[in-house]
Amino acid sequence: MSLIIAELSNNRQNRMDALMGLPTTPYVQNADQILSPEQTVRIGFNYAGIAYENSFYQSLGAKSLSSSMAVIACNEGSGGVGLAHLTHAGNPHALSDAGEEALRLMMTRIGGPLAKVRIVGPNLRGPSVDGFINDVLDVLAEYDAQVLSADFRGKESVHSVAVHAGAWSEGLVRGSVNVFSPLAKGTSGAEMTRRIHEMVNLEGMIHLPNTTGGRIVCSGGDTLEYAHNEPGVF
């Protein structure tokens, strides 16, 4: 099940309801066997990154998704994955200009209409958060993005997440367990244990230097030279 945002009505509440009806995000089992935080690029607020399975850095991650959002896309034809880490502007009803720039660059490089998207965060609720989310949906609609899952507004969502270019078909990489969401309350011990086993500690993700001054901090093939943990610009 998936949704193409451009095919939905322009009614914002209808779009939100449709996305809330999507299945929750699947997470890779035993992800620690394929993803190393030390080889995962942390994407800061209002930046984006691209990775491929043959890149030096094959995975991208984001933290602090309580009030921010990770838009994660994949072009299954090229094998490229992208992650844009977005925040709202000073006015919480709106996507920030820097975040919109990062999102558009990421979607363009991933392949626009060929992209499949998963949305994680924000975990907060309320009209202002809905405005932020709908601004993101407006951009995704322009790219005919196909949304596979959207976990926000009380759905079982995580506060940190990663994507590995070689494991898109299996899902994302869980960086935390949200025990405060409505769906988590009353979760059986076996289910919570499964979620904990999916989790990878993403504290060790690396920062790359932003050498271009743009919103893309890594673009797959051109990141081979950055083999060390250098301070990023976030």
C-alpha positions as CSV (number, residue, x, y, z in Angstrom):
1,M,0.0,0.0,0.0
2,S,1.3,3.5,-0.9
3,L,0.1,6.9,-1.8
4,I,1.0,9.4,-4.5
5,I,0.5,12.8,-2.9
6,A,-0.2,14.5,-6.2
7,E,-3.2,12.2,-6.7
8,L,-4.9,13.2,-3.4
9,S,-7.2,16.1,-3.1
10,N,-5.7,19.4,-2.0
11,N,-7.6,19.2,1.3
12,R,-4.9,19.1,3.9
13,Q,-6.9,17.2,6.4
14,N,-7.8,14.5,3.8
15,R,-4.1,14.1,2.9
16,M,-3.2,13.8,6.6
17,D,-5.8,11.2,7.2
18,A,-4.7,9.2,4.1
19,L,-1.1,9.2,5.3
20,M,-2.1,8.2,8.8
21,G,-3.8,5.2,7.3
22,L,-0.6,3.9,5.8
23,P,1.2,0.9,7.4
24,T,3.9,1.8,9.9
25,T,7.5,1.7,8.8
26,P,9.2,-1.7,8.7
27,Y,12.6,-1.9,10.3
28,V,15.5,-4.1,9.4
29,Q,16.1,-7.1,11.6
30,N,19.6,-7.5,12.9
31,A,20.5,-4.2,11.4
32,D,23.7,-4.0,13.4
33,Q,25.1,-6.7,11.1
34,I,24.9,-4.4,8.0
35,L,25.0,-0.8,9.5
36,S,28.0,0.6,11.3
37,P,27.3,4.0,13.0
38,E,30.9,4.9,12.3
39,Q,30.2,4.6,8.6
40,T,26.9,6.4,8.8
41,V,26.7,10.1,7.9
42,R,24.6,12.1,10.3
43,I,22.4,14.6,8.5
44,G,22.0,17.8,10.4
45,F,18.9,20.1,10.5
46,N,17.9,21.3,7.1
47,Y,20.6,19.4,5.2
48,A,20.3,16.3,3.0
49,G,22.6,13.5,1.8
50,I,22.7,10.8,-0.9
51,A,24.2,7.3,-0.6
52,Y,24.6,4.2,-2.8
53,E,25.5,0.7,-2.0
54,N,28.9,1.1,-3.5
55,S,29.6,4.5,-1.8
56,F,32.2,4.8,0.9
57,Y,29.4,5.8,3.2
58,Q,26.4,3.6,2.5
59,S,24.1,4.8,5.2
60,L,22.6,8.1,6.4
61,G,20.9,9.0,9.7
62,A,19.1,11.6,11.6
63,K,18.4,12.3,15.3
64,S,16.1,14.6,17.3
65,L,12.9,13.7,15.4
66,S,10.6,14.9,18.2
67,S,9.9,18.2,16.4
68,S,11.9,17.6,13.1
69,M,11.2,15.3,10.2
70,A,13.3,12.8,8.2
71,V,12.1,12.4,4.6
72,I,13.9,9.3,3.3
73,A,13.7,8.4,-0.4
74,C,15.0,5.7,-2.7
75,N,15.3,5.3,-6.5
76,E,15.2,1.6,-6.8
77,G,16.5,1.8,-10.4
78,S,19.7,3.5,-9.5
79,G,19.9,2.1,-6.0
80,G,20.4,5.6,-4.5
81,V,18.9,6.6,-1.2
82,G,18.5,10.1,0.2
83,L,17.7,11.6,3.6
84,A,16.6,15.2,4.1
85,H,16.3,16.3,7.8
86,L,13.8,19.1,8.0
87,T,12.6,21.6,10.6
88,H,9.9,24.2,10.6
89,A,10.6,27.9,10.4
90,G,10.3,30.4,13.3
91,N,6.7,30.2,12.5
92,P,6.0,26.6,13.3
93,H,3.2,26.4,10.7
94,A,5.8,26.4,7.9
95,L,8.7,24.3,6.5
96,S,11.9,26.4,6.8
97,D,13.3,27.8,3.6
98,A,16.6,26.0,4.2
99,G,14.7,22.7,4.7
100,E,12.7,23.2,1.6
101,E,15.9,23.7,-0.4
102,A,17.5,20.6,1.0
103,L,14.4,18.5,0.3
104,R,14.1,19.8,-3.3
105,L,17.8,19.1,-4.0
106,M,17.5,15.6,-2.5
107,M,14.4,14.7,-4.5
108,T,15.9,16.0,-7.7
109,R,19.1,14.0,-7.3
110,I,17.2,10.9,-6.3
111,G,15.1,11.0,-9.4
112,G,11.8,12.8,-8.7
113,P,8.9,10.7,-9.9
114,L,10.9,7.5,-9.6
115,A,11.3,8.1,-5.9
116,K,9.6,6.1,-3.1
117,V,9.5,7.9,0.2
118,R,9.2,7.1,3.9
119,I,8.5,9.9,6.4
120,V,9.6,9.7,10.0
121,G,8.6,12.4,12.6
122,P,7.8,14.7,14.0
123,N,6.5,13.0,17.1
124,L,4.7,16.1,18.4
125,R,1.0,16.8,17.5
126,G,-1.1,19.9,17.0
127,P,-2.2,22.3,14.2
128,S,1.2,23.9,13.9
129,V,2.8,20.5,13.3
130,D,0.2,19.6,10.8
131,G,1.0,22.8,8.9
132,F,4.7,21.9,8.8
133,I,3.9,18.4,7.6
134,N,1.6,19.7,4.9
135,D,4.2,22.0,3.6
136,V,6.5,19.0,3.1
137,L,3.6,17.2,1.3
138,D,3.2,20.1,-1.0
139,V,6.8,19.7,-2.1
140,L,6.5,16.0,-2.5
141,A,3.4,16.4,-4.6
142,E,5.4,18.4,-7.1
143,Y,7.8,15.4,-7.5
144,D,5.0,12.8,-7.8
145,A,6.5,11.1,-4.8
146,Q,5.1,7.7,-3.8
147,V,4.9,7.6,0.0
148,L,5.1,4.1,1.5
149,S,4.8,5.1,5.1
150,A,4.4,8.2,7.3
151,D,5.0,7.9,11.0
152,F,4.1,11.0,12.9
153,R,1.4,12.5,15.1
154,G,1.2,9.7,17.6
155,K,1.9,6.7,15.3
156,E,4.7,4.5,16.6
157,S,7.6,6.6,15.5
158,V,11.3,6.8,16.5
159,H,13.5,9.7,17.6
160,S,16.4,8.6,15.5
161,V,16.6,6.7,12.3
162,A,18.9,5.6,9.5
163,V,18.8,4.2,6.0
164,H,21.3,1.8,4.4
165,A,21.5,1.9,0.6
166,G,21.7,-1.9,0.5
167,A,18.7,-2.6,2.7
168,W,16.0,-0.3,1.5
169,S,13.8,-3.3,0.5
170,E,13.9,-4.5,4.1
171,G,13.0,-1.2,5.7
172,L,14.8,1.5,7.7
173,V,17.1,1.2,10.6
174,R,15.6,1.9,14.0
175,G,17.7,4.1,16.2
176,S,15.4,4.3,19.2
177,V,12.2,2.8,20.7
178,N,9.4,5.3,21.4
179,V,7.7,3.9,24.5
180,F,5.5,7.0,24.9
181,S,3.5,6.7,21.7
182,P,-0.1,5.4,22.0
183,L,0.7,2.3,20.0
184,A,3.6,1.5,22.3
185,K,1.5,1.6,25.4
186,G,0.4,-1.8,26.3
187,T,2.8,-3.4,23.8
188,S,3.5,-7.0,24.7
189,G,6.9,-7.9,26.1
190,A,7.7,-10.0,23.0
191,E,6.9,-7.1,20.6
192,M,8.9,-4.6,22.7
193,T,11.8,-7.1,22.8
194,R,11.6,-7.4,19.0
195,R,11.8,-3.6,18.6
196,I,14.8,-3.4,21.0
197,H,16.6,-6.1,19.0
198,E,16.0,-4.0,15.8
199,M,17.6,-1.0,17.4
200,V,21.1,0.2,16.5
201,N,22.8,2.8,18.7
202,L,23.4,5.8,16.3
203,E,25.3,7.9,18.7
204,G,28.5,7.2,16.8
205,M,27.3,8.6,13.5
206,I,29.9,10.9,11.8
207,H,29.8,14.5,10.7
208,L,31.2,15.4,7.3
209,P,32.6,18.8,6.4
210,N,30.3,20.9,4.3
211,T,32.8,21.9,1.7
212,T,30.4,23.4,-0.9
213,G,28.3,25.5,1.4
214,G,25.2,23.9,-0.1
215,R,22.5,21.8,1.5
216,I,23.8,18.4,0.3
217,V,26.5,17.3,2.7
218,C,27.3,14.0,0.8
219,S,26.2,12.8,-2.6
220,G,27.3,9.2,-2.8
221,G,30.3,8.8,-5.1
222,D,32.1,12.0,-4.2
223,T,32.4,11.3,-0.5
224,L,35.2,8.7,-0.7
225,E,37.9,11.2,0.2
226,Y,36.3,11.9,3.6
227,A,37.4,8.8,5.4
228,H,37.8,10.4,8.8
229,N,35.4,12.0,11.3
230,E,35.8,15.7,10.6
231,P,33.6,18.4,12.1
232,G,30.6,19.2,10.0
233,V,28.7,22.4,9.5
234,F,25.3,21.9,11.0
